[in-house]
Amino acid sequence: MSRQGVRTRLNWGFAATAFGGSLVEFVEAAIILVAAAATAGWAPALYGALAAAGILAVATAVLGVGLLPLVPLGVLRAVIGALLLLFGVKWLAKATFRLGTSWRPKHDAEEPASARLAFLTAFNGVLLEGAEVVFIVLALGATGKALGSAVIGAAVAIVLVGLATAFARGPLGRVPEVVLKFVVGIMLTAFGTFWLGEALGIAWWGSDASIIWLALGNLALSWLAVTALRRGPRAAAAHGGVGA
Protein backbone atom coordinates (compact mmCIF):
# COMPACT_ATOMS: atom_id res chain seq x y z
CA MET A 1 0.00 0.00 0.00
CA SER A 2 1.45 3.36 -1.02
CA ARG A 3 2.08 6.22 1.34
CA GLN A 4 -0.12 8.40 -0.88
CA GLY A 5 -3.05 6.03 -0.38
CA VAL A 6 -2.67 6.12 3.40
CA ARG A 7 -2.48 9.91 3.33
CA THR A 8 -5.66 10.13 1.22
CA ARG A 9 -7.66 7.96 3.59
CA LEU A 10 -6.30 9.85 6.58
CA ASN A 11 -7.38 13.15 5.03
CA TRP A 12 -10.84 11.76 4.31
CA GLY A 13 -10.99 10.71 7.95
CA PHE A 14 -10.23 14.24 9.10
CA ALA A 15 -12.81 15.59 6.66
CA ALA A 16 -15.45 13.22 8.02
CA THR A 17 -14.55 14.14 11.61
CA ALA A 18 -14.78 17.85 10.84
CA PHE A 19 -18.08 17.27 9.03
CA GLY A 20 -19.63 15.41 11.98
CA GLY A 21 -18.46 17.88 14.61
CA SER A 22 -19.37 20.91 12.53
CA LEU A 23 -22.77 19.50 11.60
CA VAL A 24 -23.83 19.37 15.26
CA GLU A 25 -22.71 22.96 15.87
CA PHE A 26 -24.28 24.28 12.65
CA VAL A 27 -27.60 22.58 13.43
CA GLU A 28 -27.67 24.26 16.84
CA ALA A 29 -26.83 27.61 15.25
CA ALA A 30 -29.56 27.09 12.65
CA ILE A 31 -32.14 26.35 15.35
CA ILE A 32 -31.31 29.63 17.07
CA LEU A 33 -31.32 31.51 13.76
CA VAL A 34 -34.73 30.12 12.80
CA ALA A 35 -36.04 30.87 16.29
CA ALA A 36 -34.91 34.49 16.04
CA ALA A 37 -36.35 34.84 12.53
CA ALA A 38 -39.67 33.39 13.64
CA THR A 39 -40.24 36.20 16.12
CA ALA A 40 -39.18 39.28 14.16
CA GLY A 41 -38.61 38.30 10.54
CA TRP A 42 -35.62 36.93 8.67
CA ALA A 43 -33.88 40.24 7.97
CA PRO A 44 -32.67 41.09 11.52
CA ALA A 45 -31.84 37.45 12.24
CA LEU A 46 -29.79 37.10 9.06
CA TYR A 47 -28.03 40.42 9.73
CA GLY A 48 -27.07 39.12 13.18
CA ALA A 49 -25.84 35.81 11.75
CA LEU A 50 -23.81 37.55 9.04
CA ALA A 51 -22.27 39.96 11.56
CA ALA A 52 -21.15 37.04 13.72
CA ALA A 53 -19.82 35.14 10.70
CA GLY A 54 -17.88 38.22 9.59
CA ILE A 55 -16.26 38.65 13.00
CA LEU A 56 -15.28 34.97 13.06
CA ALA A 57 -13.89 35.14 9.52
CA VAL A 58 -11.76 38.21 10.30
CA ALA A 59 -10.55 36.80 13.61
CA THR A 60 -9.64 33.48 12.02
CA ALA A 61 -7.87 35.13 9.08
CA VAL A 62 -5.88 37.44 11.36
CA LEU A 63 -5.09 35.07 14.19
CA GLY A 64 -5.10 31.69 12.43
CA VAL A 65 -4.15 28.76 14.63
CA GLY A 66 -3.26 31.24 17.37
CA LEU A 67 -7.01 31.79 17.80
CA LEU A 68 -7.27 28.59 19.83
CA PRO A 69 -5.43 29.71 22.97
CA LEU A 70 -6.45 33.36 22.70
CA VAL A 71 -10.24 33.00 22.84
CA PRO A 72 -11.58 31.87 26.24
CA LEU A 73 -14.42 29.59 25.11
CA GLY A 74 -15.65 29.13 28.68
CA VAL A 75 -16.18 32.87 29.12
CA LEU A 76 -17.91 33.06 25.73
CA ARG A 77 -20.26 30.25 26.72
CA ALA A 78 -21.05 31.89 30.06
CA VAL A 79 -21.85 35.31 28.57
CA ILE A 80 -23.86 34.05 25.60
CA GLY A 81 -25.59 31.39 27.69
CA ALA A 82 -26.72 34.02 30.18
CA LEU A 83 -27.95 36.32 27.40
CA LEU A 84 -29.90 33.59 25.61
CA LEU A 85 -31.38 32.48 28.93
CA LEU A 86 -32.61 36.02 29.56
CA PHE A 87 -33.99 36.37 26.02
CA GLY A 88 -35.68 32.97 26.22
CA VAL A 89 -37.30 33.60 29.58
CA LYS A 90 -38.64 36.94 28.32
CA TRP A 91 -40.23 35.44 25.20
CA LEU A 92 -41.47 32.37 27.04
CA ALA A 93 -43.14 34.40 29.80
CA LYS A 94 -45.00 36.61 27.31
CA ALA A 95 -46.07 33.71 25.10
CA THR A 96 -47.20 31.68 28.13
CA PHE A 97 -49.36 34.56 29.32
CA ARG A 98 -50.88 35.06 25.87
CA LEU A 99 -51.65 31.37 25.46
CA GLY A 100 -53.10 31.17 28.95
CA THR A 101 -55.32 34.25 28.75
CA SER A 102 -56.10 34.46 25.02
CA TRP A 103 -54.85 38.05 25.25
CA ARG A 104 -53.51 39.62 22.07
CA PRO A 105 -52.39 43.27 21.81
CA LYS A 106 -54.11 45.39 19.16
CA HIS A 107 -50.78 46.90 18.09
CA ASP A 108 -47.34 45.38 18.45
CA ALA A 109 -45.54 48.35 19.99
CA GLU A 110 -42.45 46.23 20.65
CA GLU A 111 -41.69 45.40 17.00
CA PRO A 112 -38.42 47.46 16.87
CA ALA A 113 -37.31 45.95 20.18
CA SER A 114 -38.15 42.46 18.87
CA ALA A 115 -36.02 43.11 15.79
CA ARG A 116 -33.06 44.12 17.95
CA LEU A 117 -33.59 41.08 20.13
CA ALA A 118 -33.70 38.81 17.06
CA PHE A 119 -30.46 40.36 15.79
CA LEU A 120 -28.71 39.81 19.12
CA THR A 121 -30.06 36.29 19.50
CA ALA A 122 -28.88 35.20 16.05
CA PHE A 123 -25.57 37.01 16.50
CA ASN A 124 -24.83 35.36 19.85
CA GLY A 125 -25.85 31.89 18.74
CA VAL A 126 -23.91 31.94 15.47
CA LEU A 127 -20.88 33.51 17.16
CA LEU A 128 -20.62 30.78 19.79
CA GLU A 129 -21.42 27.82 17.54
CA GLY A 130 -19.23 29.25 14.78
CA ALA A 131 -16.35 29.70 17.21
CA GLU A 132 -16.65 26.05 18.19
CA VAL A 133 -16.55 25.03 14.52
CA VAL A 134 -13.40 27.13 14.06
CA PHE A 135 -11.83 25.37 17.03
CA ILE A 136 -12.75 21.97 15.60
CA VAL A 137 -11.32 22.75 12.16
CA LEU A 138 -8.14 24.39 13.42
CA ALA A 139 -7.50 21.68 15.98
CA LEU A 140 -7.87 18.94 13.36
CA GLY A 141 -5.70 20.88 10.95
CA ALA A 142 -3.00 21.42 13.57
CA THR A 143 -2.90 17.85 14.87
CA GLY A 144 -3.27 15.99 11.58
CA LYS A 145 -1.72 18.51 9.19
CA ALA A 146 -4.93 18.27 7.17
CA LEU A 147 -6.42 21.74 7.46
CA GLY A 148 -7.77 21.65 3.90
CA SER A 149 -9.66 18.39 4.50
CA ALA A 150 -11.10 19.72 7.76
CA VAL A 151 -12.27 22.90 6.03
CA ILE A 152 -13.94 20.84 3.28
CA GLY A 153 -15.79 18.73 5.86
CA ALA A 154 -17.05 21.83 7.68
CA ALA A 155 -18.03 23.48 4.38
CA VAL A 156 -20.16 20.50 3.35
CA ALA A 157 -21.88 20.60 6.75
CA ILE A 158 -22.76 24.29 6.51
CA VAL A 159 -24.13 23.88 2.96
CA LEU A 160 -26.44 21.05 4.05
CA VAL A 161 -27.66 22.92 7.13
CA GLY A 162 -28.09 26.11 5.10
CA LEU A 163 -30.32 24.33 2.58
CA ALA A 164 -32.42 22.79 5.35
CA THR A 165 -32.78 26.22 7.00
CA ALA A 166 -33.91 27.79 3.72
CA PHE A 167 -36.60 25.13 3.31
CA ALA A 168 -37.85 25.88 6.84
CA ARG A 169 -38.92 29.42 5.92
CA GLY A 170 -42.15 28.39 4.22
CA PRO A 171 -43.64 26.15 6.94
CA LEU A 172 -42.73 28.67 9.64
CA GLY A 173 -44.80 31.37 7.97
CA ARG A 174 -47.97 29.34 8.55
CA VAL A 175 -47.47 28.91 12.31
CA PRO A 176 -49.30 31.40 14.61
CA GLU A 177 -47.00 34.06 16.08
CA VAL A 178 -47.77 33.25 19.70
CA VAL A 179 -46.97 29.56 19.14
CA LEU A 180 -43.67 30.49 17.50
CA LYS A 181 -42.69 32.71 20.41
CA PHE A 182 -43.66 29.97 22.86
CA VAL A 183 -41.43 27.45 21.06
CA VAL A 184 -38.64 30.01 20.64
CA GLY A 185 -38.72 30.80 24.35
CA ILE A 186 -38.46 27.11 25.20
CA MET A 187 -35.51 26.52 22.84
CA LEU A 188 -33.55 29.64 23.81
CA THR A 189 -34.03 28.90 27.49
CA ALA A 190 -32.76 25.35 26.92
CA PHE A 191 -29.71 26.53 24.97
CA GLY A 192 -28.94 29.26 27.48
CA THR A 193 -29.21 26.87 30.41
CA PHE A 194 -26.98 24.34 28.66
CA TRP A 195 -24.20 26.79 27.75
CA LEU A 196 -24.25 28.59 31.09
CA GLY A 197 -24.14 25.24 32.88
CA GLU A 198 -21.18 24.11 30.77
CA ALA A 199 -19.33 27.32 31.61
CA LEU A 200 -19.97 26.66 35.31
CA GLY A 201 -18.57 23.14 35.02
CA ILE A 202 -21.81 21.13 34.89
CA ALA A 203 -21.36 17.80 33.08
CA TRP A 204 -24.70 17.46 31.30
CA TRP A 205 -26.00 13.94 30.83
CA GLY A 206 -25.88 13.13 27.13
CA SER A 207 -23.66 16.11 26.26
CA ASP A 208 -25.33 18.23 23.51
CA ALA A 209 -28.32 15.87 23.47
CA SER A 210 -29.22 17.18 26.93
CA ILE A 211 -30.59 20.28 25.19
CA ILE A 212 -33.51 18.09 24.12
CA TRP A 213 -34.53 17.06 27.62
CA LEU A 214 -33.93 20.58 28.91
CA ALA A 215 -36.36 21.81 26.24
CA LEU A 216 -38.88 19.10 27.13
CA GLY A 217 -38.66 20.10 30.79
CA ASN A 218 -39.26 23.75 29.85
CA LEU A 219 -42.23 22.69 27.74
CA ALA A 220 -43.79 20.70 30.57
CA LEU A 221 -43.42 23.50 33.13
CA SER A 222 -44.61 26.19 30.72
CA TRP A 223 -47.66 24.22 29.66
CA LEU A 224 -48.57 23.71 33.32
CA ALA A 225 -48.46 27.50 33.66
CA VAL A 226 -50.65 27.92 30.56
CA THR A 227 -53.17 25.44 31.97
CA ALA A 228 -53.23 27.19 35.33
CA LEU A 229 -53.85 30.57 33.67
CA ARG A 230 -56.68 29.19 31.58
CA ARG A 231 -58.40 27.69 34.60
CA GLY A 232 -57.88 30.61 36.97
CA PRO A 233 -60.24 33.55 37.49
CA ARG A 234 -57.60 36.02 36.32
CA ALA A 235 -57.69 34.62 32.79
CA ALA A 236 -61.41 35.21 32.53
CA ALA A 237 -61.07 38.73 33.95
CA ALA A 238 -58.26 39.62 31.57
CA HIS A 239 -60.15 38.28 28.58
CA GLY A 240 -63.27 40.17 29.56
CA GLY A 241 -61.32 43.36 30.13
CA VAL A 242 -59.79 43.26 26.66
CA GLY A 243 -63.14 42.66 25.01
CA ALA A 244 -64.86 45.42 26.96
C-alpha positions in Angstrom: 0.0 0.0 0.0 1.4 3.4 -1.0 2.1 6.2 1.3 -0.1 8.4 -0.9 -3.1 6.0 -0.4 -2.7 6.1 3.4 -2.5 9.9 3.3 -5.7 10.1 1.2 -7.7 8.0 3.6 -6.3 9.8 6.6 -7.4 13.2 5.0 -10.8 11.8 4.3 -11.0 10.7 7.9 -10.2 14.2 9.1 -12.8 15.6 6.7 -15.5 13.2 8.0 -14.6 14.1 11.6 -14.8 17.9 10.8 -18.1 17.3 9.0 -19.6 15.4 12.0 -18.5 17.9 14.6 -19.4 20.9 12.5 -22.8 19.5 11.6 -23.8 19.4 15.3 -22.7 23.0 15.9 -24.3 24.3 12.7 -27.6 22.6 13.4 -27.7 24.3 16.8 -26.8 27.6 15.2 -29.6 27.1 12.6 -32.1 26.3 15.3 -31.3 29.6 17.1 -31.3 31.5 13.8 -34.7 30.1 12.8 -36.0 30.9 16.3 -34.9 34.5 16.0 -36.3 34.8 12.5 -39.7 33.4 13.6 -40.2 36.2 16.1 -39.2 39.3 14.2 -38.6 38.3 10.5 -35.6 36.9 8.7 -33.9 40.2 8.0 -32.7 41.1 11.5 -31.8 37.4 12.2 -29.8 37.1 9.1 -28.0 40.4 9.7 -27.1 39.1 13.2 -25.8 35.8 11.8 -23.8 37.6 9.0 -22.3 40.0 11.6 -21.2 37.0 13.7 -19.8 35.1 10.7 -17.9 38.2 9.6 -16.3 38.6 13.0 -15.3 35.0 13.1 -13.9 35.1 9.5 -11.8 38.2 10.3 -10.5 36.8 13.6 -9.6 33.5 12.0 -7.9 35.1 9.1 -5.9 37.4 11.4 -5.1 35.1 14.2 -5.1 31.7 12.4 -4.2 28.8 14.6 -3.3 31.2 17.4 -7.0 31.8 17.8 -7.3 28.6 19.8 -5.4 29.7 23.0 -6.4 33.4 22.7 -10.2 33.0 22.8 -11.6 31.9 26.2 -14.4 29.6 25.1 -15.6 29.1 28.7 -16.2 32.9 29.1 -17.9 33.1 25.7 -20.3 30.2 26.7 -21.1 31.9 30.1 -21.9 35.3 28.6 -23.9 34.0 25.6 -25.6 31.4 27.7 -26.7 34.0 30.2 -28.0 36.3 27.4 -29.9 33.6 25.6 -31.4 32.5 28.9 -32.6 36.0 29.6 -34.0 36.4 26.0 -35.7 33.0 26.2 -37.3 33.6 29.6 -38.6 36.9 28.3 -40.2 35.4 25.2 -41.5 32.4 27.0 -43.1 34.4 29.8 -45.0 36.6 27.3 -46.1 33.7 25.1 -47.2 31.7 28.1 -49.4 34.6 29.3 -50.9 35.1 25.9 -51.6 31.4 25.5 -53.1 31.2 28.9 -55.3 34.2 28.8 -56.1 34.5 25.0 -54.9 38.0 25.3 -53.5 39.6 22.1 -52.4 43.3 21.8 -54.1 45.4 19.2 -50.8 46.9 18.1 -47.3 45.4 18.4 -45.5 48.4 20.0 -42.4 46.2 20.6 -41.7 45.4 17.0 -38.4 47.5 16.9 -37.3 45.9 20.2 -38.1 42.5 18.9 -36.0 43.1 15.8 -33.1 44.1 18.0 -33.6 41.1 20.1 -33.7 38.8 17.1 -30.5 40.4 15.8 -28.7 39.8 19.1 -30.1 36.3 19.5 -28.9 35.2 16.1 -25.6 37.0 16.5 -24.8 35.4 19.9 -25.9 31.9 18.7 -23.9 31.9 15.5 -20.9 33.5 17.2 -20.6 30.8 19.8 -21.4 27.8 17.5 -19.2 29.2 14.8 -16.4 29.7 17.2 -16.7 26.0 18.2 -16.6 25.0 14.5 -13.4 27.1 14.1 -11.8 25.4 17.0 -12.7 22.0 15.6 -11.3 22.8 12.2 -8.1 24.4 13.4 -7.5 21.7 16.0 -7.9 18.9 13.4 -5.7 20.9 11.0 -3.0 21.4 13.6 -2.9 17.9 14.9 -3.3 16.0 11.6 -1.7 18.5 9.2 -4.9 18.3 7.2 -6.4 21.7 7.5 -7.8 21.6 3.9 -9.7 18.4 4.5 -11.1 19.7 7.8 -12.3 22.9 6.0 -13.9 20.8 3.3 -15.8 18.7 5.9 -17.0 21.8 7.7 -18.0 23.5 4.4 -20.2 20.5 3.3 -21.9 20.6 6.8 -22.8 24.3 6.5 -24.1 23.9 3.0 -26.4 21.1 4.1 -27.7 22.9 7.1 -28.1 26.1 5.1 -30.3 24.3 2.6 -32.4 22.8 5.3 -32.8 26.2 7.0 -33.9 27.8 3.7 -36.6 25.1 3.3 -37.9 25.9 6.8 -38.9 29.4 5.9 -42.2 28.4 4.2 -43.6 26.1 6.9 -42.7 28.7 9.6 -44.8 31.4 8.0 -48.0 29.3 8.6 -47.5 28.9 12.3 -49.3 31.4 14.6 -47.0 34.1 16.1 -47.8 33.2 19.7 -47.0 29.6 19.1 -43.7 30.5 17.5 -42.7 32.7 20.4 -43.7 30.0 22.9 -41.4 27.4 21.1 -38.6 30.0 20.6 -38.7 30.8 24.4 -38.5 27.1 25.2 -35.5 26.5 22.8 -33.6 29.6 23.8 -34.0 28.9 27.5 -32.8 25.4 26.9 -29.7 26.5 25.0 -28.9 29.3 27.5 -29.2 26.9 30.4 -27.0 24.3 28.7 -24.2 26.8 27.8 -24.3 28.6 31.1 -24.1 25.2 32.9 -21.2 24.1 30.8 -19.3 27.3 31.6 -20.0 26.7 35.3 -18.6 23.1 35.0 -21.8 21.1 34.9 -21.4 17.8 33.1 -24.7 17.5 31.3 -26.0 13.9 30.8 -25.9 13.1 27.1 -23.7 16.1 26.3 -25.3 18.2 23.5 -28.3 15.9 23.5 -29.2 17.2 26.9 -30.6 20.3 25.2 -33.5 18.1 24.1 -34.5 17.1 27.6 -33.9 20.6 28.9 -36.4 21.8 26.2 -38.9 19.1 27.1 -38.7 20.1 30.8 -39.3 23.7 29.8 -42.2 22.7 27.7 -43.8 20.7 30.6 -43.4 23.5 33.1 -44.6 26.2 30.7 -47.7 24.2 29.7 -48.6 23.7 33.3 -48.5 27.5 33.7 -50.7 27.9 30.6 -53.2 25.4 32.0 -53.2 27.2 35.3 -53.9 30.6 33.7 -56.7 29.2 31.6 -58.4 27.7 34.6 -57.9 30.6 37.0 -60.2 33.5 37.5 -57.6 36.0 36.3 -57.7 34.6 32.8 -61.4 35.2 32.5 -61.1 38.7 34.0 -58.3 39.6 31.6 -60.2 38.3 28.6 -63.3 40.2 29.6 -61.3 43.4 30.1 -59.8 43.3 26.7 -63.1 42.7 25.0 -64.9 45.4 27.0 
